[in-house]
Amino acid sequence: MKRVPYEVMVNEFERVLTKYGFEPKDAKASAELFAQNSMAGVYSHGLNRFPRVVEYLKKGEIDPKVKAEKIMGFGAFERWDGHRGFGPLNAKLAMDRAVELAKEFGMGIVALGNNNHWMRGGSYGWQAADQGCIGICWSNTCPNMPAWGGMDRKIGNNPLIFAVPRSNGEHVVIDCAVSQFSYGKLEDCRLKGQQLPVPGGYDTNGNLTTDPGEIEKTWRVLPMGYWKGSGISIALDLIATVLSNGNSVQKIGTFGDEVGLTQIMIAIDPTKGNSVELTDEIVNNIVADVKSSIPVKEGGEVYYPGELELLNIKQNKEEGIPVIEEKWEEVLNM
């Protein structure tokens, strides 16, 4: 597989984003977000997603000039409007503000409505943890998953993130769609010619399948935990829409493209109750216990959430970021 140095990827993304109207500083920051996603091994929301974002820019669905702004606030809670600007930059701004509120009040909540796709939700969990905070965040989506017991798409696979900080930077971060697999992961497996490790949805005959291409045809992805994932999806959409007064999954489905999304950023400062050393001790003890599990496969290993991303970053910094050549050529030719 072809590998590309991180700096080269950043430069190419920056070049294209500048061409489509980003200010130089914003183009650089956005390019770094995409490249960091690929470097962490989340290719579905790095290089692989980049051409789709450019299509949205061409169609005017994303305005690279506008920024999210606060429209109301009360104590540790604020409501912001993203004005359909560039999703990742708006989401970063909102999480930074949630962290500021947490440093003041112990916790902070920013409800960000009318934003665009935030790409890799885990970015904002890592962002909160890097500043010493517990991070909880989620986004709704277009209707892309049937509710449990239904066939037609009514709910979103709304990605949900939890992050717990460690002072050495080896944070514990879980980033998951509430479908068994995200559509980005389905695309990534299809492009690599891989089957899913477990069934992820239904094929055109109505049977559960591990074939990502078949699931993309039907749009019948499987909620994680079956009815449990379906219920969690609905609850996340309800909470996000109530707090932001933004767009629900149902309303986003009327827009034609996946724009105008709603996101919630929550930061909690554990130093209000613990020393940094105490929090580290608690997290380290729990992680060590999980890591001491007897592996199912001989010679195998049990990983804590976020550990594989740290290993990917280390390898891809040294060797370059793996790319699907057709996607990389598409960017080079933009």
C-alpha positions as CSV (number, residue, x, y, z in Angstrom):
1,M,0.0,0.0,0.0
2,K,1.2,3.5,-0.9
3,R,2.2,5.7,2.1
4,V,2.3,9.5,2.1
5,P,4.2,11.7,4.7
6,Y,1.9,13.6,7.0
7,E,3.3,17.0,5.9
8,V,2.7,16.2,2.2
9,M,-0.9,15.3,3.0
10,V,-1.4,18.5,5.0
11,N,0.0,20.6,2.1
12,E,-2.2,19.0,-0.5
13,F,-5.4,19.4,1.6
14,E,-4.4,23.0,2.4
15,R,-3.8,23.8,-1.3
16,V,-7.3,22.6,-2.2
17,L,-9.1,24.3,0.6
18,T,-7.5,27.6,-0.1
19,K,-8.6,27.2,-3.7
20,Y,-12.2,26.8,-2.5
21,G,-12.3,29.9,-0.4
22,F,-10.7,29.2,3.0
23,E,-8.6,31.8,4.7
24,P,-5.0,30.7,5.0
25,K,-5.1,30.1,8.7
26,D,-8.4,28.1,8.5
27,A,-7.2,26.1,5.5
28,K,-4.1,25.1,7.5
29,A,-6.1,24.1,10.6
30,S,-8.7,22.2,8.5
31,A,-6.0,20.4,6.5
32,E,-4.3,19.3,9.7
33,L,-7.6,17.9,11.1
34,F,-8.2,15.8,8.0
35,A,-4.6,14.6,7.9
36,Q,-4.6,13.8,11.7
37,N,-7.7,11.7,11.2
38,S,-5.9,9.6,8.6
39,M,-2.8,9.4,10.7
40,A,-4.8,8.0,13.6
41,G,-6.1,5.3,11.3
42,V,-9.5,6.8,10.9
43,Y,-9.2,6.9,7.1
44,S,-13.0,7.1,6.6
45,H,-13.0,10.6,8.0
46,G,-9.6,11.7,6.7
47,L,-8.5,11.3,3.1
48,N,-11.5,9.2,2.1
49,R,-14.0,11.9,3.2
50,F,-12.1,14.8,1.8
51,P,-13.5,14.7,-1.8
52,R,-17.0,14.7,-0.5
53,V,-16.3,17.9,1.5
54,V,-14.9,19.5,-1.7
55,E,-18.2,18.6,-3.5
56,Y,-20.2,20.3,-0.7
57,L,-17.9,23.4,-1.1
58,K,-18.5,23.5,-4.8
59,K,-22.3,23.3,-4.3
60,G,-22.2,26.1,-1.7
61,E,-23.5,23.8,1.1
62,I,-20.5,24.8,3.3
63,D,-19.6,28.5,3.7
64,P,-15.8,28.5,4.6
65,K,-16.0,32.2,5.6
66,V,-18.5,32.0,8.5
67,K,-17.8,31.0,12.1
68,A,-20.1,29.6,14.8
69,E,-21.3,32.2,17.3
70,K,-22.9,32.2,20.7
71,I,-26.6,33.1,20.7
72,M,-27.4,32.6,24.4
73,G,-26.0,31.4,27.6
74,F,-26.7,30.7,31.2
75,G,-24.0,29.7,33.7
76,A,-22.2,26.6,32.4
77,F,-24.6,26.2,29.4
78,E,-24.4,28.0,26.1
79,R,-26.2,27.7,22.8
80,W,-24.3,28.4,19.5
81,D,-25.3,28.7,15.9
82,G,-22.8,27.2,13.3
83,H,-24.3,29.2,10.4
84,R,-23.5,26.1,8.2
85,G,-19.9,26.9,8.3
86,F,-17.1,24.4,8.1
87,G,-18.1,21.7,10.6
88,P,-14.8,20.7,12.1
89,L,-13.6,24.2,12.8
90,N,-17.0,25.1,14.4
91,A,-16.9,21.9,16.5
92,K,-13.4,22.6,17.6
93,L,-14.4,26.2,18.6
94,A,-17.4,24.8,20.6
95,M,-15.4,22.2,22.5
96,D,-12.8,24.8,23.4
97,R,-15.6,26.9,24.8
98,A,-17.0,24.0,26.7
99,V,-13.5,23.4,28.3
100,E,-13.3,27.1,29.2
101,L,-16.7,26.8,31.0
102,A,-15.5,23.6,32.7
103,K,-12.5,25.4,34.0
104,E,-14.8,28.0,35.5
105,F,-17.8,26.0,36.7
106,G,-16.5,22.5,36.8
107,M,-18.4,21.5,33.7
108,G,-19.5,23.2,30.5
109,I,-22.1,22.4,27.8
110,V,-22.2,24.0,24.4
111,A,-25.1,23.0,22.2
112,L,-24.1,23.8,18.6
113,G,-26.9,23.9,16.1
114,N,-27.0,24.5,12.3
115,N,-23.4,23.2,11.9
116,N,-22.1,20.9,9.2
117,H,-20.4,17.5,9.4
118,W,-17.7,17.5,12.1
119,M,-15.8,14.6,10.4
120,R,-14.2,12.5,13.1
121,G,-16.1,13.1,16.4
122,G,-13.2,11.6,18.4
123,S,-11.1,14.6,17.5
124,Y,-13.1,16.7,20.0
125,G,-12.8,14.0,22.8
126,W,-9.0,14.0,22.4
127,Q,-9.1,17.8,22.3
128,A,-10.9,18.0,25.7
129,A,-8.6,15.3,27.2
130,D,-5.5,17.2,26.0
131,Q,-6.7,20.1,28.1
132,G,-7.2,17.8,31.2
133,C,-11.0,17.5,30.9
134,I,-13.4,14.6,30.5
135,G,-15.1,15.1,27.1
136,I,-18.5,13.9,26.1
137,C,-19.9,14.8,22.7
138,W,-22.2,13.6,20.0
139,S,-23.7,14.7,16.7
140,N,-26.9,13.8,14.9
141,T,-26.9,12.9,11.2
142,C,-29.3,12.6,8.3
143,P,-31.8,9.7,8.6
144,N,-29.5,6.9,7.7
145,M,-30.6,3.9,9.8
146,P,-34.0,2.2,10.4
147,A,-35.4,2.3,13.9
148,W,-35.5,-1.2,15.4
149,G,-38.4,-3.1,13.8
150,G,-38.6,-0.7,10.8
151,M,-37.3,-1.0,7.2
152,D,-37.1,2.7,6.2
153,R,-34.5,5.2,7.4
154,K,-35.9,7.3,10.3
155,I,-33.0,7.7,12.7
156,G,-29.4,8.7,12.6
157,N,-26.3,6.6,13.5
158,N,-25.4,9.6,15.7
159,P,-21.7,9.2,16.7
160,L,-21.1,9.4,20.5
161,I,-17.7,10.0,22.1
162,F,-16.4,9.7,25.7
163,A,-12.8,10.8,26.6
164,V,-11.0,10.4,29.9
165,P,-7.7,12.3,30.3
166,R,-4.3,11.0,31.5
167,S,-1.5,13.4,32.1
168,N,0.9,11.5,29.8
169,G,-1.4,12.0,26.8
170,E,-2.4,8.4,26.6
171,H,-6.1,9.2,27.0
172,V,-8.9,6.7,27.0
173,V,-11.2,7.7,24.1
174,I,-14.2,5.8,22.7
175,D,-15.6,7.1,19.4
176,C,-18.5,5.1,17.9
177,A,-21.5,5.5,15.7
178,V,-24.6,3.9,17.3
179,S,-24.8,1.7,14.2
180,Q,-22.7,-1.4,14.3
181,F,-20.4,0.3,11.7
182,S,-20.4,3.8,10.4
183,Y,-20.9,4.5,6.7
184,G,-17.3,5.7,6.5
185,K,-16.1,2.3,7.8
186,L,-18.3,0.5,5.3
187,E,-16.8,2.6,2.5
188,D,-13.3,2.0,3.8
189,C,-13.8,-1.8,3.9
190,R,-15.4,-1.9,0.5
191,L,-12.5,0.1,-1.1
192,K,-10.0,-2.3,0.5
193,G,-12.0,-5.3,-0.6
194,Q,-12.6,-6.4,2.9
195,Q,-15.6,-8.1,4.6
196,L,-16.8,-6.8,7.9
197,P,-15.7,-8.8,11.0
198,V,-19.4,-9.3,12.1
199,P,-22.7,-8.6,10.3
200,G,-23.3,-4.9,10.0
201,G,-26.6,-4.6,8.2
202,Y,-28.9,-6.2,5.6
203,D,-28.4,-7.1,2.0
204,T,-30.8,-6.7,-0.9
205,N,-32.5,-10.0,0.0
206,G,-33.2,-8.8,3.6
207,N,-30.6,-11.0,5.2
208,L,-27.9,-9.9,7.6
209,T,-24.5,-9.6,5.8
210,T,-20.8,-8.8,6.3
211,D,-20.6,-7.4,2.7
212,P,-20.2,-3.6,3.1
213,G,-21.2,-3.0,-0.5
214,E,-24.5,-4.7,-0.1
215,I,-25.3,-2.7,3.1
216,E,-24.5,0.5,1.2
217,K,-27.0,-0.4,-1.4
218,T,-29.9,-1.0,1.1
219,W,-28.9,1.7,3.6
220,R,-30.2,-0.8,6.2
221,V,-27.3,-0.6,8.7
222,L,-27.7,-2.5,12.0
223,P,-28.0,-0.5,15.2
224,M,-25.4,-1.5,17.7
225,G,-27.1,-3.7,20.3
226,Y,-30.1,-3.9,18.1
227,W,-33.0,-2.2,19.9
228,K,-30.6,-0.6,22.4
229,G,-28.7,1.3,19.7
230,S,-31.9,2.3,18.2
231,G,-33.2,3.8,21.5
232,I,-29.9,5.5,22.2
233,S,-29.9,7.1,18.7
234,I,-33.4,8.5,19.3
235,A,-32.5,9.8,22.8
236,L,-29.3,11.5,21.5
237,D,-31.3,13.3,18.8
238,L,-33.9,14.4,21.2
239,I,-31.4,15.8,23.7
240,A,-29.3,17.6,21.0
241,T,-32.4,19.1,19.3
242,V,-33.9,20.3,22.6
243,L,-30.7,21.9,23.9
244,S,-29.8,23.6,20.6
245,N,-33.2,24.3,19.2
246,G,-31.5,23.2,16.0
247,N,-32.3,20.6,13.4
248,S,-33.5,17.1,14.2
249,V,-32.5,14.0,12.2
250,Q,-36.0,14.2,10.6
251,K,-35.5,17.8,9.5
252,I,-32.0,17.2,8.3
253,G,-33.5,14.6,6.0
254,T,-35.4,17.3,4.2
255,F,-32.3,19.2,3.1
256,G,-31.1,17.0,0.3
257,D,-27.5,16.8,1.6
258,E,-26.2,16.1,5.1
259,V,-25.9,19.7,6.3
260,G,-27.2,21.8,9.2
261,L,-26.3,19.1,11.8
262,T,-26.7,19.5,15.6
263,Q,-23.8,18.7,18.0
264,I,-23.4,18.7,21.8
265,M,-20.0,19.4,23.5
266,I,-19.7,18.6,27.2
267,A,-16.4,19.1,29.2
268,I,-15.9,18.2,32.9
269,D,-12.9,19.3,34.8
270,P,-11.9,16.5,37.2
271,T,-9.3,18.7,39.0
272,K,-12.3,20.4,40.8
273,G,-12.5,17.2,42.9
274,N,-9.2,15.3,42.3
275,S,-5.6,16.0,42.0
276,V,-4.1,15.2,38.5
277,E,-2.2,12.4,40.2
278,L,-5.4,10.9,41.8
279,T,-7.2,10.9,38.4
280,D,-4.2,9.2,36.8
281,E,-4.1,6.6,39.5
282,I,-7.8,5.8,39.1
283,V,-7.6,5.6,35.3
284,N,-4.3,3.7,35.2
285,N,-5.6,1.0,37.7
286,I,-8.8,0.4,35.6
287,V,-6.9,0.3,32.3
288,A,-4.3,-2.0,33.8
289,D,-7.0,-4.4,35.0
290,V,-8.6,-4.4,31.5
291,K,-5.2,-5.0,29.9
292,S,-4.6,-8.0,32.2
293,S,-7.5,-9.9,30.5
294,I,-6.8,-13.4,29.2
295,P,-6.9,-13.0,25.4
296,V,-9.3,-15.1,23.4
297,K,-6.6,-15.9,20.9
298,E,-3.2,-17.2,22.0
299,G,-0.7,-14.4,21.7
300,G,-3.5,-11.8,21.3
301,E,-3.9,-8.6,23.2
302,V,-6.9,-6.7,24.7
303,Y,-6.8,-2.9,23.9
304,Y,-8.3,-0.1,25.8
305,P,-10.4,2.5,23.9
306,G,-8.0,4.9,22.0
307,E,-4.9,2.6,22.3
308,L,-5.0,1.5,18.7
309,E,-5.2,5.1,17.5
310,L,-2.0,5.9,19.5
311,L,-0.3,3.0,17.9
312,N,-1.4,4.0,14.5
313,I,-0.2,7.6,15.0
314,K,3.3,6.3,16.1
315,Q,3.6,4.0,13.1
316,N,2.2,6.4,10.5
317,K,4.4,9.3,11.7
318,E,7.4,7.0,11.1
319,E,6.4,5.3,7.9
320,G,3.9,7.7,6.3
321,I,0.1,7.5,6.2
322,P,-1.4,4.6,4.1
323,V,-3.7,5.9,1.3
324,I,-6.1,4.3,-1.1
325,E,-4.4,5.4,-4.4
326,E,-7.5,6.4,-6.2
327,K,-8.5,8.8,-3.4
328,W,-5.1,10.3,-3.2
329,E,-4.9,10.8,-7.0
330,E,-8.3,12.5,-6.8
331,V,-6.9,15.0,-4.3
332,L,-3.7,15.6,-6.3
333,N,-5.8,16.3,-9.4
334,M,-8.1,18.8,-7.7
